[in-house]
Amino acid sequence: MAHSGLRTRLTPAERRRSPRIRLQIPVFVRGRDAGGAEYLDLSKTLDISSTGAFIVTARTFEANHSVFLTIPTPPLSSSGLVPAETPPIRARVRRQHTVGDVHLVGVEFQKALD
């Protein structure tokens, strides 16, 4: 069969390294602003994969800004056997889109989740 030489354009979903799951979960976003002040915002994911997430937040970010994400968990036990939150996930801001008074932010995890 002859190759036509035409390139097929891939959709963003086809270019992804891992499949995204449409899942809204609360997430703390922690980092430092341009002035060096530390912040901690409660946001939520719109979708997530092993290599990144799409979050909605009130804060704007610069491209390549580094953040830490943690997922809060309810205190089910006072014994200390169940952690109060997940270990921080280091991520880098890759894209941002503003809709009204919120920002849709795509982040890439520095290390893929297992």
DAFEN-V268296 format. One record per residue. RES is the residue in one small letter. PHI is phi in whole degrees, 0 to 359 (NA if undefined). D_CENTER is the distance of its C-alpha to the mean C-alpha in Angstrom with 1 decimal. Layout:
BEGIN
RES&PHI&D_CENTER + RES&PHI&D_CENTER
END
This chain:
BEGIN
m&NA&42.7 + a&281&42.3 + h&271&39.0 + s&285&38.8 + g&85&36.8 + l&279&34.3 + r&268&30.7 + t&272&28.5 + r&279&25.4 + l&270&22.3 + t&285&19.9 + p&305&16.2 + a&296&15.9 + e&286&18.7 + r&276&17.2 + r&296&14.1 + r&283&14.5 + s&212&13.5 + p&291&13.7 + r&268&11.1 + i&246&12.0 + r&287&12.2 + l&215&11.6 + q&263&11.3 + i&227&10.9 + p&293&11.2 + v&212&8.9 + f&274&10.4 + v&248&9.1 + r&238&11.8 + g&182&13.3 + r&235&16.4 + d&280&17.4 + a&299&19.8 + g&274&22.7 + g&92&21.5 + a&282&21.1 + e&283&18.6 + y&228&16.4 + l&217&14.7 + d&244&13.2 + l&268&12.7 + s&231&10.2 + k&209&9.0 + t&277&6.8 + l&256&8.9 + d&205&8.1 + i&209&6.7 + s&218&8.6 + s&286&10.0 + t&245&8.6 + g&180&5.0 + a&209&3.0 + f&242&4.8 + i&241&5.5 + v&247&9.2 + t&210&10.7 + a&273&14.2 + r&267&13.6 + t&266&13.8 + f&227&12.5 + e&276&14.4 + a&301&13.4 + n&70&12.6 + h&297&12.1 + s&267&11.0 + v&225&9.2 + f&241&9.2 + l&250&7.4 + t&226&10.1 + i&257&11.1 + p&290&14.5 + t&231&17.3 + p&291&20.8 + p&286&23.6 + l&278&25.5 + s&212&27.9 + s&270&29.4 + s&285&30.4 + g&86&27.3 + l&286&26.8 + v&253&23.6 + p&295&20.9 + a&285&19.9 + e&203&16.2 + t&284&14.1 + p&300&14.4 + p&300&11.8 + i&251&9.0 + r&281&9.3 + a&219&6.9 + r&236&8.3 + v&291&8.0 + r&251&9.5 + r&204&10.4 + q&208&11.2 + h&220&13.6 + t&263&15.7 + v&230&17.3 + g&63&19.9 + d&258&18.8 + v&239&15.1 + h&237&12.4 + l&264&9.9 + v&237&7.2 + g&265&5.8 + v&240&4.2 + e&248&6.3 + f&290&7.1 + q&292&10.6 + k&224&12.1 + a&301&11.5 + l&286&11.7 + d&274&15.3
END
